[in-house]
């Protein structure tokens, strides 16, 4: 999945951002907000939409719109480029196949360590019992 083909469907808005900038911070809208409407995307297939809606569910609005923003730099263009790169990385990560887990056996040393710890805990608990005189 090449996320750069989604660029025409991205919408940007700019707002005033906090942080450094001096007097500039009160005048210039340098915060870049990126909006991507997943359900209305013409580029994505239905399967791709389902994957994105599932994997990015905590970053979506109730309508299924992905909202990202970046505001650390003074320049609107730099913030726009950074939020776009953040979007591309998010899309790439959503479509990555998870590496299959290889089942392994615990080492002999770790089993022995676990056994020793269980014995220590048992002794501590035995020490808490009432003493029968």
Secondary structure in CASP SS format (residue, H / E / C, confidence):
PFRMAT SS
TARGET T0000
AUTHOR 0000-0000-0000
METHOD secondary structure of the structure
MODEL  1
X C 1.00
X C 1.00
X H 1.00
X H 1.00
X H 1.00
X H 1.00
X H 1.00
X H 1.00
X H 1.00
X C 1.00
X E 1.00
X E 1.00
X E 1.00
X E 1.00
X E 1.00
X C 1.00
X C 1.00
X C 1.00
X C 1.00
X C 1.00
X C 1.00
X H 1.00
X H 1.00
X H 1.00
X H 1.00
X H 1.00
X C 1.00
X C 1.00
X C 1.00
X C 1.00
X E 1.00
X E 1.00
X E 1.00
X E 1.00
X E 1.00
X E 1.00
X E 1.00
X C 1.00
X C 1.00
X C 1.00
X C 1.00
X C 1.00
X C 1.00
X C 1.00
X C 1.00
X H 1.00
X H 1.00
X H 1.00
X H 1.00
X H 1.00
X H 1.00
X H 1.00
X H 1.00
X H 1.00
X H 1.00
X C 1.00
X H 1.00
X H 1.00
X H 1.00
X E 1.00
X C 1.00
X C 1.00
X C 1.00
X C 1.00
X E 1.00
X E 1.00
X E 1.00
X E 1.00
X E 1.00
X E 1.00
X C 1.00
X C 1.00
X C 1.00
X C 1.00
X C 1.00
X H 1.00
X H 1.00
X H 1.00
X H 1.00
X H 1.00
X H 1.00
X H 1.00
X H 1.00
X H 1.00
X H 1.00
X H 1.00
X H 1.00
X H 1.00
X H 1.00
X H 1.00
X H 1.00
X H 1.00
X H 1.00
X H 1.00
X C 1.00
X C 1.00
X C 1.00
X C 1.00
X C 1.00
X C 1.00
X C 1.00
X C 1.00
X C 1.00
X C 1.00
X C 1.00
X C 1.00
X C 1.00
X H 1.00
X H 1.00
X H 1.00
X H 1.00
X H 1.00
X H 1.00
X H 1.00
X H 1.00
X H 1.00
X H 1.00
X H 1.00
X H 1.00
X H 1.00
X H 1.00
X H 1.00
X H 1.00
X H 1.00
X H 1.00
X H 1.00
X H 1.00
X C 1.00
X C 1.00
X C 1.00
X C 1.00
X C 1.00
X C 1.00
END
